[in-house]
Amino acid sequence: MSRRRSRRSTDALSVTVSGGSMGGLFAGLALEDAGHEPTIYEQSTGDLHGRGAGIVAQENVRRFLERRDVVDPDAIATTSSERRFLARDGDVEMSRPDSMAFTSWDAVYRRLREAFPDDRYRTGREIVGVDPATATAEFAAGDEREADLVIAAEGGQSSTRRQLFPAVGPEFADYVAWRGVVDESDLAPAVADRFDDAFVFYQGQDLLVLAYFIPGDDGGTAPGERRLNWVWYDTLENRDRSAVFTDATDAEREITVPPGALREPVRTRQLERASDVLPPVFSRIVAETPTPFVQAIYDLTIPEMVVDRVCLLGDAAFVARTHTAAGTAKAAGDAVALERALERHDALDAALSTWNDSRTEYGDRLVARGRRMGDERLGLADSN
């Protein structure tokens, strides 16, 4: 963190939030509750509904939603009471009691968005540069906004992070995550029963596949209304990464080929591999998924989360491997910790210094944990 001293008070701060996804909304709602004046700027022009898939409903996310009257977390969560491991032939190899709660990216995002005031959520407004010393944000349209604080919550491909730390970039692992969701109503009853009330895994040679039910597209959590979310961690098997991450329009993507954009040869090869290496019930749900997608697994760290009066929050600062099941939880934790630091300190520089030290340390530990998990059979045994 820059050691520039500021006597600026922490009372009723004007805050520019770059990024209107979950990280930006966590920050906006937390700061609004504390009496500050956040305005969120999102580069997309439409609703972000439908992005992402299943997530573990971590306790701090549930507390955030409940304590701020966003939504009863139980209303947007599914649960399981058993962790079940399958053998290659599909039989249950081992099971143990394990209570888990799951939700979906879109279910959480939708409630957060509804809770944040429309007049301070600006779409079609991309921030392309910041001046940390003055907390000034420059927009793609050419205009600027000066505030007391800028929060960059732009996700793993944050342009603000690239500006402030140009030498920092993703460090890719040698495996990827194939993902998808299937409507429960599209599954044969015998298939759906294999996953009901269970968090189901299959551990193979250098691979892991897992699945659990999440709320349906309309938020339904009752049997028959849900979606089955699956994640398949798999090596690239000496495949050309650029070929896997070239989409159907021949554009090469760095991090994700989104739903519906996989090239047919890539999709076909992965279906063949699923048939060869996965238990039949997993192979079947992979084949029945209408729009699977693929995500790169990578680590990303930064030396500090604060530069003068600019904060980097959530995946804009640290990206840990998804085995930690902590991406959404970290964004919520960053936002709540910032709110508390501002509450406990009278001077802005002291609050930001405290927040920077604690959350940077946490981010480093989380990324290191994900790497360790990746080093142990790809870190798949405790995956999300």
C-alpha positions, 0 to 999 in steps of 0.5 A, spaced: 500 500 500 502 506 498 504 510 504 501 517 502 498 520 508 491 522 508 487 526 513 480 524 509 475 522 514 471 515 513 464 519 514 459 518 509 464 516 503 463 517 496 465 510 493 466 509 485 465 501 484 467 498 478 464 492 476 456 490 477 457 483 479 457 479 485 463 482 488 461 489 486 454 488 489 457 485 496 461 492 496 455 496 494 450 493 499 455 493 505 458 500 504 451 503 503 448 499 510 454 503 513 452 510 511 456 511 505 454 513 498 456 507 493 455 508 486 456 501 481 458 502 474 457 495 470 460 495 463 455 490 460 448 493 458 444 488 460 442 483 466 447 479 468 442 473 470 444 466 467 452 467 468 455 462 472 453 455 475 453 452 482 456 454 488 457 452 495 453 456 500 458 458 505 456 461 511 459 468 511 455 469 504 448 466 508 450 471 513 450 477 509 444 475 505 440 474 511 443 480 516 442 485 510 435 483 509 437 481 502 433 474 502 432 468 506 438 464 504 434 457 505 429 460 500 435 460 495 439 453 497 438 446 496 441 441 501 444 434 502 446 430 508 451 425 505 457 425 501 458 419 496 463 417 492 462 412 486 466 406 484 468 406 476 462 402 475 457 407 478 456 403 485 457 407 491 464 405 494 463 410 500 459 414 503 459 419 510 454 424 513 455 431 511 450 436 511 452 441 505 448 447 502 448 449 495 446 455 491 447 458 484 450 464 481 444 467 478 440 466 484 445 470 489 446 475 484 439 476 482 437 477 490 443 482 491 441 486 484 434 487 487 437 489 493 441 495 491 438 501 488 437 502 481 439 509 481 446 508 483 447 502 479 449 504 472 450 499 466 453 500 459 459 504 463 466 501 463 471 504 467 478 504 463 483 507 468 484 510 475 488 515 478 489 512 485 492 519 488 485 522 487 480 516 486 478 518 479 475 513 475 476 514 467 470 512 463 470 509 456 466 514 454 471 519 456 468 522 462 471 522 469 468 521 476 472 523 482 470 520 489 473 519 496 474 511 494 474 507 488 473 499 489 475 495 483 470 489 483 471 487 476 473 479 476 479 475 475 480 479 468 480 486 472 483 492 467 484 496 474 489 490 476 492 490 470 493 498 470 496 498 477 500 491 477 502 490 469 507 484 471 501 480 475 498 475 471 494 468 471 499 462 473 495 456 469 495 449 472 495 443 467 488 441 468 481 445 467 474 444 469 469 442 465 462 444 467 455 444 466 447 444 469 442 440 467 434 441 468 432 435 473 426 435 469 430 433 463 433 427 467 431 420 467 428 419 475 433 413 476 439 418 474 436 424 478 435 419 484 442 418 484 444 425 486 438 426 491 440 429 498 447 427 496 454 431 494 456 425 489 464 424 487 468 420 483 475 420 483 479 417 477 486 417 475 488 425 475 481 427 474 475 428 479 468 429 477 462 431 482 455 433 482 450 436 486 443 439 485 442 447 485 436 451 484 432 451 478 433 457 473 427 460 476 429 459 483 425 453 485 428 448 490 423 443 490 424 436 487 423 436 480 424 444 479 432 444 481 438 443 476 444 438 477 450 442 477 456 438 475 464 440 475 469 435 472 476 437 473 481 433 468 488 434 465 489 436 458 492 430 456 497 433 452 492 437 448 493 444 445 490 449 450 489 454 445 485 449 441 481 447 447 480 455 449 478 457 441 471 458 441 466 457 436 467 463 432 474 462 432 476 467 438 481 464 442 479 465 450 484 466 456 480 463 462 473 461 459 469 458 453 462 460 456 456 456 455 454 454 448 461 457 445 465 450 445 467 448 438 464 441 436 470 437 435 472 439 443 465 437 445 465 431 441 472 429 444 470 430 451 464 426 450 468 420 448 473 421 454 467 421 459 464 415 456 471 412 457 473 414 464 467 416 468 462 412 471 456 411 467 451 416 471 456 421 470 458 420 463 450 420 462 449 427 465 455 430 461 452 427 455 445 430 456 448 437 458 445 442 453 451 447 453 457 445 457 463 450 458 470 450 460 474 454 465 481 454 466 484 453 473 489 458 475 492 462 481 493 469 481 496 474 487 497 481 488 502 484 492 497 489 496 490 490 495 490 498 496 494 503 492 492 510 495 485 510 494 483 504 490 481 498 493 482 491 489 476 486 491 474 479 490 477 476 484 480 482 482 485 481 487 486 474 488 484 468 484 484 461 488 483 454 485 476 452 485 477 446 490 477 451 495 470 453 494 471 460 496 471 465 490 464 468 492 465 467 500 472 471 499 468 477 495 463 477 501 468 477 506 472 482 503 466 487 502 464 486 510 472 487 512 472 493 508 465 496 512 468 494 518 475 497 517 472 504 515 467 503 521 473 502 526 478 508 524 476 515 523 482 516 518 481 513 511 488 511 510 488 508 517 482 504 515 485 502 508 491 500 511 488 495 516 484 492 511 489 491 506 494 487 511 488 483 513 485 481 506 492 481 503 494 475 508 488 472 507 488 472 499 495 469 500 493 463 504 487 462 500 491 461 494 496 457 497 491 452 500 488 451 493 495 450 490 496 445 495 490 441 494 492 441 486 498 438 488 495 432 492 491 428 486 490 435 483 487 437 489 480 434 488 478 430 494 475 436 497 473 440 491 467 445 489 
